Amino acid sequence: MTADAEGIPAGLSVDPADPAPPSEQLRRAVLRGREDGTLPAGTRLPPVRRLAEVLGLAANTVAKAYRELEAAGAIETRGRRGSFVRGGEPAEERAARAARRYAEEVRALGLAPERALALVAAQLGHPGP
């Protein structure tokens, strides 16, 4: 993404006509930038207060988006140095991590492995194991 005169990457904006909350719009913008390469790994994001000021938002709104992005592993905060875009993970790594979380949840629920696999197959539109 190219930066505007304020030094804010162009895609980091909010649309008042969009029914999604501003924090969700910012979160989606960062994820979209990661996917399309306009916010490559290592890109330093504007400080929360600066971005909030430029976009006319409350600092807590921007902070919420950053917290959600960090929890999802899309950005990392390096203390006073700021927040940076993290590199995307290969799809198989993400899928394996999701599968581990699902397996843990299924075990905790007491479902049989065959039933858990059938549920996944149904979600994927596959006839099943």
Secondary structure, DSSP 4 states (H G I P E B T S, - for coil): --B-TTS-BTT----TT-SS-HHHHHHHHHHHHHHHTSS-TTPBPPPHHHHHHHHT--HHHHHHHHHHHHHTTSEEE-GGG-EEEPPPPPHHHHHHHHHHHHHHHHHHHT--HHHHHHHHHHHHT----
